[in-house]
Amino acid sequence: MCRWVIFKGRNEILLADLLLRPAHSILTQSYDCRLRLDQLPHNGDGFGVGYYTSPELGEGPCIFTSTTPAWNCTNLARLAKKTTSSLVFAHVRATTMGALSESNCHPFSYHSLMWMHNGHIAGFKRIKRRIVEEIKDEYFLNVEGSTDSEWARFAFALYLDTLDTLGADLKNPPQTGFGHTLLRTAMLHTISRLNTFLQSASITEPSLLNFGLSDGHTVICTRYVSSKTDEAASLYFSSGTRFHEYRPGGFYRMERHDKGQDLVMVASEPLTFERGDWVTVPTNSILSINKQTVLIHPVVDKYYQPDPSFSRSAAFVESKGMVGRGPEKGVAEGVKGVMVSEDSSDASGLEVDRLSTPGCPREGQLNVAPMVGVSS
């Protein structure tokens, strides 16, 4: 499976300080992935970097992809050392089948929207026709690539179609973006539609749906598995006021001088070995970054697990070559729960609201309560 990282900051970051220099950067993960359990910990089947620039240069992100392994791409190093952005997506790819192609490399884009995926849609070939029949032609024609990236492209097309159905004008996005509520609602509907297709095709194998999306203003991420008992693929976030190299040799850490969140990162694997820097995103939840505020909502559908003490099985996700959860400082979990820290005096006792998936009984309110990351 693949690895990805997202950065959203109040100020711009030099891409090299995100992608190249940290001890466990996304570049390092391309050849030394710690949270994959398959035979080779490599993500060397291409990579992609997407980032938003000045609005004067256009609404959409700049995306650079290559089939060259990230660790062996001189152009990536050159660009990263001279490029800054306040919103960055990066993805290193491990293919399970098919040929290498730049069209298969994430992230993908459509006007102002950018998308990437880690995981898989079970039995995709059996629901592909149904997705094609459901979505508008303009979103179907945006699908490129093949083999194992095809499902990510079609998931994106399904999301675009869903957002359109909810009334968004994708070709003329608002100057301040679509808003976190609409983008999150569209993600919930997309997951619900995928589950409906899978169920109608009698596919019982779980799907691993770790999606990342942005419109240049808001970031939406999911950590989701279509199972009530299995663990999802790993996902972490980190927030603070400064991310910097405190010791030569790639030793980076997140500093928190107050409870503000000048920058937020979301990653398949932590970029540092500082346990206090990273918090596990709960299984079957949506993480939103809106104006540097982190919001986490459980997805309440048929796979929702209301018992906070229930331990999901890692067997399925490990069979796909990944781990569900690695060593961490804290875990954000439960409904009306808190983010747990080893030092309870450092934990932010902040609420997590529920979100119901369309078509499922509501359990809780749709109100969004601001939620700030753990201070450590």
TORVO-64038 format. One record per atom (N, C-alpha, C, O): residue in one letter; y negated, z negated, x. Coordinates in steps of 0.2 Angstrom, whole numbers, plus 5000, padded with zeros to 4 digits. Layout:
REM TORVO-64038
AYZX ...
REM end
This chain:
REM TORVO-64038
M500650005004 M500050005000 M499450005004 M499449995010 C498850015001 C498250025005 C497849955006 C498049905003 R497349955009 R496849905010 R496149925009 R495949985010 W495749885006 W495049905005 W494549845005 W494849785005 V493949855006 V493449805007 V492849825003 V492649885004 I492449785000 I491849794997 I491249754999 I491449695000 F490649775001 F490149735003 F489549744998 F489349804997 K489249694996 K488649704992 K488149644995 K488249584994 G487549664997 G487049625000 G486349624997 G486149684995 R486049574998 R485349574996 R484949625002 R484449655000 N485249615008 N484949665013 N485549705016 N486049695014 E485349755019 E485849805022 E486249775028 E485949735031 I486849795029 I487249775034 I487349845038 I487449895036 L487449835045 L487649885049 L488349895048 L488749845048 L488549955047 L489249965045 L489749945050 L490349925049 A489549945057 A489949925062 A490149855061 A490749835063 D489649815059 D489849745058 D490249725052 D490449665051 L490449775048 L490849765042 L491549795044 L492049775042 L491549855047 L492149905047 L492449895054 L493049905054 L492049885059 L492349895066 L492449825070 L492949815073 R491949785070 R491849735075 R492249665073 R492449635077 P492249645066 P492649585065 P493349585067 P493649645067 A493649525069 A494349525072 A494849555068 A495349585070 H494749545061 H495249575057 H494849625052 H494949625046 S494449675055 S494149715051 S494549765047 S495149765048 I494249805043 I494649855039 I494949905044 I495549935043 L494649925050 L494949965055 L495549935058 L496049965059 T495449865060 T496049835062 T496649835057 T497249835059 Q496449825051 Q496949825046 Q497349895045 Q497949895043 S497049945048 S497350005047 S497950015052 S498350055051 Y497949975057 Y498549975062 Y498849905062 Y499449895065 D498549845060 D498849785060 D498749745054 D498349695054 C499049765049 C498949735042 C499349675042 C499949675043 R499049615040 R499449555040 R499749535033 R500249495033 L499549565028 L499749555021 L500149605018 L500149615012 R500549645022 R501049695020 R501749675023 R501749655029 L502249685019 L502849665021 L503349715022 L503949705023 D503149785022 D503549835023 D503649845030 D503449815034 Q504049895032 Q504349905039 Q503749915044 Q503849885049 L503249945042 L502649955047 L502049935044 L501849955039 P501649885047 P501049865045 P500449915046 P499949895048 H500549975044 H500050025046 H499750055040 H500150065034 N499150065040 N498750105035 N498450165038 N497850165038 G498850215041 G498550265045 G498550335042 G498550385045 D498650335035 D498650405032 D497950425029 D497950455024 G497450405033 G496750425031 G496350365029 G496650315028 F495750375028 F495250325026 F494650355023 F494550415023 G494250315020 G493650335017 G493150275017 G493250215017 V492450295018 V491950255018 V491450275013 V491250335013 G491250235008 G490650265003 G490150205003 G490250145003 Y489550235003 Y488950185003 Y488350215000 Y488250275000 Y487950174997 Y487350194993 Y486750194998 Y486650145002 T486350244997 T485750255001 T485150244997 T485150224991 S484550265000 S483950264996 S483950304990 S484250354990 P483650274984 P483650314978 P483350384979 P483450434975 E482850394984 E482550454985 E483050504987 E482850564986 L483650484989 L484050534992 L484650554986 L485050594988 G484550524980 G484950544975 G485350484972 G485350434976 E485650484966 E485950434963 E486650414966 E486750354966 G486950464968 G487650444970 G487750424977 G487250424981 P488350394979 P488550374985 P488650424990 P488850484988 C488550414996 C488750455002 C489450435004 C489650375005 I489950485004 I490650465005 I490850515011 I490750575011 F491150475016 F491450505022 F492250495022 F492450435022 T492650545021 T493350535022 T493650575027 T493350625029 S494250555029 S494650585035 S495350575034 S495550515032 T495750625036 T496450605037 T496650585043 T497250565045 T496250575048 T496350545054 T496350475053 T495950445050 P496850435057 P496850365056 P496250335058 P495950355063 A496050285055 A495350255056 A495250225063 A494750235066 W495850205066 W495750175073 W495650235078 W495550215084 N495850295076 N495750345081 N495250395079 N495250455081 C494750375075 C494250425073 C493550405076 C493250355075 T493350445081 T492750435085 T492150445080 T491650405081 N492150495075 N491650495071 N491450435067 N490850425066 L491950405065 L491850345061 L491450295065 L491050255063 A491750285071 A491350235076 A490650255077 A490150215077 R490550315078 R489850345079 R489350325073 R488850305074 L489650345067 L489250335061 L489150265059 L488550245058 A489650225060 A489650155059 A489050115063 A488750065061 K489050135069 K488550105073 K487850125072 K487350095075 K487750175068 K487050195066 K486850195059 K486350225057 T487250175055 T487150175048 T487150105044 T487550065046 T486650095040 T486650035036 T486650045029 T486350095027 S486849995025 S486850005018 S486949935015 S487149885018 S486649925009 S486749855005 S487349855001 S487549804998 L487649915000 L488249924995 L488749974998 L488650034999 V489349945001 V489849985005 V490549975002 V490749915000 F490850035001 F491550035000 F491950065006 F491750105009 A492550035008 A492950065013 A493650055011 A493850005008 H494050105013 H494750105011 H495150135016 H495050195019 V495750105018 V496250135023 V496850145019 V497050105015 R497150205020 R497750225015 R498350225019 R498450245024 A498850205015 A499550205017 A499950245011 A500050225006 T500150305013 T500450355008 T501150335007 T501550315012 T501450345001 T502150335000 T502550394999 T503150394999 M502150454998 M502450514998 M501950574998 M501350554998 G502150635000 G501750685000 G501350695006 G501350655011 A500950755006 A500550775012 A499850735013 A499650715008 L499650735019 L498950705020 L498450755018 L498450815019 S497950735014 S497350775012 S496750735011 S496750675009 E496150755013 E495550725012 E495450705004 E495150655003 S495650755000 S495550744993 S495950684990 S495850654985 N496450654994 N496850594992 N496550534995 N496750474993 C496050534999 C495750475002 C495250444998 C494750484995 H495250384997 H494750344993 H494150334997 H494250335004 P493550314994 P493450314987 P493250374984 P493150424988 F493250374977 F493150434974 F492450424970 F492250364970 S492150474968 S491450474965 S491350514959 S491650574959 Y490950504955 Y490650544949 Y489950524948 Y489850464945 H489450564950 H488750544949 H488650484952 H488750474958 S488350434949 S488250364952 S488850324953 S488750274956 L489350334950 L489950294950 L490450304956 L490550364958 M490650254959 M491150254965 M491750214963 M491650154960 W492350234965 W492950204963 W493450204968 W493550254972 M493850154969 M494450154973 M495050104970 M494850064966 H495650114973 H496150074970 H496650054975 H496750094980 N496949994974 N497549974978 N498149954973 N498049914969 G498749984974 G499249964970 G499650024967 G499650074971 H499850024961 H500250084959 H500250084951 H500250024948 I500350134948 I500450144941 I501150154940 I501350214941 A501550114937 A502250124936 A502450184932 A502050194926 G502950224933 G503150284929 G502550324927 G502550354922 F502050334932 F501450374931 F501650444928 F501350474923 K502150484931 K502350544928 K502450554921 K502350604918 R502750494918 R502950494911 R502350484907 R502450494901 I501750464909 I501150454905 I500650504907 I500050504904 K500750544912 K500150584915 K499950634909 K499350634908 R500450664905 R500250714900 R499850674895 R499350704892 R500050614893 R499650574888 R498950564890 R498450574886 I498850544896 I498150534899 I497750604899 I497150594896 V498050654901 V497750724901 V497450734893 V496950764892 E497950724889 E497750744882 E497150694879 E496850714874 E497150634882 E496650584879 E495950594882 E495450584878 I495850624888 I495250624891 I494850684890 I495150744889 K494150684891 K493750744890 K493950794896 K494050774902 D493750854895 D493950904901 D493550894907 D493750904912 E492850874906 E492450864912 E492750804917 E492650814923 Y493050764914 Y493350704918 Y494050724921 Y494250704926 F494450764917 F495050794919 F494850844925 F495250834930 L494350884925 L494150924930 L493950894937 L493950924942 N493750824936 N493550794942 N494150764946 N494050734951 V494750774943 V495350744947 V495550794952 V495650854951 E495550774958 E495850814964 E496450774967 E496550714965 G496650804972 G497250764976 G497850764972 G497950804967 S498350734975 S499050744972 S499450684975 S499250634978 T500050684973 T500550634975 T500350564973 T500150554968 D500350514978 D500250444976 D499550424975 D499350374972 S499050474977 S498350464975 S498150494968 S497650474965 E498650534965 E498450564959 E498350514954 E497950514949 W498750454953 W498650404948 W498050374949 W497750354944 A497750364955 A497150334956 A496550374953 A496050354950 R496650444954 R496150484952 R496150484944 R495650494941 F496750484941 F496850494934 F496550424931 F496250424925 A496650364934 A496450304932 A495650304932 A495350284927 F495350334937 F494650344937 F494450384931 F493950374928 A494750444930 A494550494925 A494650454918 A494150464914 L495150414917 L495250374911 L494650324910 L494350314905 Y494450294916 Y493850244916 Y493250284914 Y492850264909 L493150344917 L492550384915 L492450404908 L491950394904 D493050424905 D493150434898 D492950374894 D492650384888 T493250324896 T493150264892 T492350244892 T492150224887 L492050244898 L491350224898 L490950274894 L490450254891 D491150334894 D490750384890 D490850364882 D490350374879 T491450354880 T491650334873 T491250274871 T491050264865 L491050234876 L490650174874 L489950184874 L489450144873 G489750244875 G489050264874 G488650274880 G488050294880 A488950274886 A488550284892 A488450354894 A488950394893 D487850374896 D487750444898 D487850444906 D487350424910 L488450464908 L488650464915 L488250504919 L488150494925 K487950564917 K487650614921 K486850594922 K486550614926 N486650544917 N485950524918 N485950444918 N485750414913 P486150414923 P486250344923 P485550304923 P485050334926 P485450244920 P484850214920 P484650194927 P485050184932 Q484050184928 Q483750174935 Q484050104938 Q484150094944 T484150064933 T484449994935 T485149984934 T485449934935 G485550044933 G486250044932 G486450034925 G486050024921 F487150034924 F487350024917 F487449954915 F487449944909 G487349904919 G487449834918 G488149814918 G488649854917 H488249754920 H488849724922 H489349714915 H489949724916 T488949704910 T489349694903 T489749754901 T490349754900 L489349814901 L489649874899 L490149894904 L490649924902 L490049894911 L490549914916 L491149874915 L491749904916 R491049814914 R491649764913 R492049784907 R492649784907 T491649794901 T492049804895 T492449874896 T492949874893 A492149924899 A492449984900 A493149974904 A493650004903 M493049934909 M493649914913 M494249884909 M494849904910 L494049834905 L494549804900 L494849854896 L495449854895 H494449904893 H494749954889 H495150004892 H495650024890 T495050014899 T495450064903 T496050034904 T496650064903 I496149964906 I496749934907 I497149934901 I497749944901 S496849914895 S497149914889 S497449984887 S498049984884 R497050034888 R497350104887 R497950124891 R498450154889 L497950104898 L498450114902 L499050074900 L499650104900 N498950014898 N499549974895 N499850004889 N500450004888 T499450034885 T499650064878 T500150124880 T500650134877 F499850164885 F500250224887 F500950204890 F501450234888 L500950154894 L501550134897 L502050104892 L502650114893 Q501750064888 Q502250034883 Q502550094878 Q503150084876 S502150144876 S502350194872 S502850234875 S503350274872 A502850234882 A503350274886 A503950234888 A504450254892 S503950164885 S504550124887 S504650104894 S505150094897 I504050104898 I504050084905 I503950014905 I503449984903 T504449974908 T504449904909 T504249874916 T504149824916 E504349924921 E504149904927 E503349884927 E502949924925 P503149834931 P502449814931 P502049864935 P502349894940 S501449874933 S500949914937 S500449864940 S500249814938 L500249884947 L499849844951 L499149874951 L499049934953 L498649844947 L498049874946 L497449834949 L497149804946 N497349844956 N496749824959 N496249874960 N496249914964 F495749874955 F495249924955 F494549904958 F494449844957 G494249944961 G493549934963 G493049984961 G493250044961 L492549964958 L492050014955 L491349984956 L491149924956 S490850034957 S490150024957 S489750074954 S489950134955 D489150064952 D488650114950 D488050104954 D487550134952 G488150074960 G487550064964 G487150004963 G486749994967 H487349974958 H486949904956 H487449854955 H487349794958 T487949864951 T488449814950 T489149834953 T489249894954 V489549784955 V490149794957 V490649764952 V490549704950 I491249794951 I491749774946 I492449774950 I492549834952 C492749724951 C493449724954 C493949694949 C493749644946 T494549724950 T495149684946 T495649664951 T495849704956 R495949614949 R496649594952 R497149584946 R497049534942 Y497549634945 Y497949634939 Y498649664940 Y498749704944 V499049634936 V499749654936 V499949654928 V499849604925 S500349704926 S500549714919 S501149674918 S501749694916 S501149604919 S501749564919 S501449494918 S500949474920 K501849454914 K501649384913 K501949334918 K501749274918 T502349354922 T502749314926 T502649334934 T502849294938 D502449394935 D502449414942 D501749414945 D501249414941 E501649404951 E501049404955 E500749474956 E501149524956 A500149474956 A499749534958 A499649544965 A499749494969 A499449604968 A499249614975 A498649574977 A498249554972 S498649554983 S498149504985 S497449534985 S497349594985 L496949484983 L496249504983 L495849444984 L496049384981 Y495349444988 Y494949384990 Y494249404990 Y494049464990 F493749354989 F493049364990 F492749314994 F493049254995 S492149324997 S491849285001 S491049295000 S490849344999 S490649245000 S489949244999 S489549195003 S489849145005 G488949215004 G488549165008 G487849195010 G487649245006 T487549175015 T486949195017 T486849235023 T486449275024 R487449235027 R487449275033 R488149285036 R488549235036 F488349345037 F488949365040 F488849385047 F488549435048 H489049345052 H488849365059 H489449345064 H489849315063 E489349375070 E489749365076 E489549295079 E489049305083 Y489949245079 Y489649185082 Y489949175089 Y489749125093 R490449215091 R490749215097 R490949285099 R491249315095 P490849305105 P491049375107 P491849385106 P492249335107 G492049445105 G492749465104 G492849475097 G493449475095 G492349485092 G492549495085 G492549435081 G492849435075 F492349375083 F492449315079 F491849305075 F491349285077 Y491949335069 Y491449325064 Y491549275059 Y492149245058 R491049255055 R491149205050 R490549205045 R490049235046 M490649185039 M490149175034 M489849115034 M490149065034 E489149115034 E488749055034 E488449045028 E488249095024 R488348985026 R488048965019 R487548915021 R487648855022 H486848935021 H486348885022 H486148855016 H485748805016 D486248885010 D486148855004 D486648874999 D487148905001 K486548864992 K487048894987 K486848964985 K487148984980 G486448994989 G486249064987 G486849114990 G487249094994 Q486849174987 Q487349224989 Q486949284991 Q486949334987 D486749284997 D486349344999 D486849405001 D486649465001 L487449385002 L487949445002 L488649415000 L488849365000 V489049464997 V489649454994 V490149504997 V489949564997 M490749484999 M491249535001 M491849524997 M492049464995 V492249574995 V492849574991 V493349614995 V493149674997 A493949584997 A494449625001 A495149615000 A495349554997 S495549665001 S496249655000 S496549595005 S496949565003 E496249595011 E496449545016 E495749515019 E495249555020 P495749455020 P495149425024 P494949465030 P495449485034 L494349475031 L494049505038 L494049455043 L493949475049 T494049395042 T494049345047 T494649295047 T494949295042 F494749255052 F495249205051 F494949135050 F495349085051 E494349135047 E494049065045 E494249055038 E494049085033 R494749005037 R495048995031 R494548975025 R494548995019 G493948945028 G493448925023 G493048975020 G492648965016 D493049035023 D492649095021 D492849125015 D492449165012 W493549125013 W493849165008 W494149125002 W494449075003 V494049154996 V494349124990 V494749174987 V494549234986 T495349154985 T495849204981 T495549214974 T495349174970 V495549284973 V495349304966 V495949284962 V496549304963 P495849254956 P496449234952 P496849304949 P496549354948 T497449294948 T497849354946 T497649364938 T497449324935 N497649434937 N497449454930 N496749434928 N496649394923 S496249444933 S495549434931 S495149484934 S495349534938 I494449484931 I493949534933 I493449494937 I493149444934 L493249524943 L492649494947 L492149544946 L492149604948 S491549514944 S490949564944 S490449534949 S490349474949 I490049574952 I489449554956 I488849584953 I488749644953 N488449544950 N487849564947 N487249524950 N487149464949 K486749564953 K486149534956 K486349474961 K486049424961 Q486949484965 Q487149434969 Q487449374966 Q487549324970 T487649374960 T487949324957 T488649344955 T488749404953 V489149304957 V489849324956 V490049294949 V490049234948 L490349334945 L490649314939 L491449334939 L491649384941 I491849284937 I492549294937 I492749274929 I492649224927 H493149324927 H493349314920 H494149334920 H494349384922 P494549284917 P495249304916 P495249364910 P494849364906 V495749404911 V495949454906 V496449424901 V497049414903 V496249424895 V496649384890 V496949444886 V496649474881 D497549454888 D497949504884 D498649484884 D498849424885 K499149524882 K499849504882 K500149474888 K500649444888 Y499849494894 Y500049464900 Y499649404903 Y499749384908 Y499249384899 Y498849324901 Y499349264901 Y499749254896 Q499249224906 Q499649164907 Q499149094906 Q498749084910 P499149064900 P498749014898 P498848944902 P498448904903 D499448944905 D499648874909 D499348884916 D499648924920 P498848844918 P498548854925 P499048824930 P498948844936 S499548784928 S500048764933 S500648814934 S501048794938 F500648864930 F501248914930 F501248944937 F500648974939 S501748954940 S501848984947 S502149054946 S502749064944 R501749104947 R502049174946 R502549194952 R502449174957 S502949234950 S503449254956 S503149314960 S502849354958 A503249304967 A503049354971 A503549404973 A503349454977 A504149404970 A504649454972 A504449524970 A504649564975 F504149534965 F504049604963 F503449634968 F503649684971 V502949604969 V502449624973 V502649634981 V502449674984 E503149584983 E503449594989 E503849654990 E503949684995 S504249664984 S504649724984 S504249794985 S504549844987 K503549784984 K503149844985 K502849844992 K502349884994 G503049794996 G502749795003 G502149755004 G501849755009 M501949714999 M501349674999 M501449594998 M502049584996 V500949554999 V501049484997 V500549474991 V500049504991 G500749424987 G500249414982 G499649364984 G499149364981 R499849324989 R499349274991 R499549254998 R500049234999 G499049245002 G499049225009 G498749155010 G498549125005 P498749135016 P498349065017 P497649075014 P497349115016 E497449025011 E496749025009 E496448955008 E496848905008 K495748945008 K495448885008 K495448865000 K495548804999 G495248904996 G495148894989 G495448944984 G495549004987 V495548924978 V495748974973 V495348964967 V495348904965 A495049014965 A494749014958 A495249024953 A495449084952 E495348974949 E495848984944 E495748944937 E495348894937 G496148964932 G496048924926 G495548944921 G495048984923 V495548924915 V495048934910 V494648874910 V494848814910 K493948874910 K493548824911 K493748774917 K493648714917 G493948814922 G494148774928 G493648774934 G493048794932 V493848754940 V493348754945 V493648794951 V494248804951 M493248814956 M493548834962 M493748774966 M493348734968 V494348774969 V494548724972 V494448724980 V494548784983 S494248674983 S494148674990 S494548614993 S494648564990 E494748625000 E495048565003 E494648505003 E494848455003 D493948515004 D493448465003 D493148464997 D492748504995 S493348424992 S493148424985 S492348414985 S492048434980 S492048384990 S491348384990 S490948444991 S490348454989 D491348494993 D491048564994 D491148614989 D490948664989 A491548594984 A491748634979 A491248644974 A490848594972 S491148704971 S490648714966 S491048714959 S491448754958 G490848654955 G491248654949 G490948694944 G490548674939 L491148754944 L490848814939 L491348844935 L491948844936 E491148854929 E491548874924 E491848954924 E491448994927 V492448964922 V492649034921 V492749044914 V493149004911 D492449094911 D492549114904 D493149164903 D493349194908 R493349164897 R493949214896 R493649274893 R493049274890 L493949334894 L493749394891 L494449424888 L494949424891 S494349444882 S494949474878 S494949544880 S494449574879 T495549564881 T495649644881 T495649674874 T495949644870 P495349724874 P495349764867 P495949764864 P496449784867 G496049754857 G496649764854 G497049694854 G497649694851 C496849644858 C497249584858 C496849524855 C496249534855 P497249474853 P496849414850 P496349384855 P496549384860 R495849364852 R495349334857 R495449264857 R495649224853 E495449244864 E495549174865 E494949144869 E494949154875 G494449124866 G493849104870 G493249154868 G493349194864 Q492749144872 Q492049174870 Q492049234875 Q492249234881 L491649284873 L491449344877 L490849324881 L490649374885 N490549274880 N489949254884 N490049254891 N490649234893 V489649274895 V489749274903 V489349224906 V488749214905 A489649174909 A489349114912 A489249134919 A489849144922 P488649124922 P488649144929 P489049094933 P489149034932 M489349124939 M489749084943 M489649104950 M489649154952 V489549044954 V489349054961 V489949044965 V490348994963 G489949074971 G490549064975 G490548994978 G490048954978 V491148974982 V491248914984 V490848904991 V490748944995 S490448844991 S490148824997 S490648785002 S490948744999 S490648805008 S491148765012 S490848735018 S491148705022 
REM end
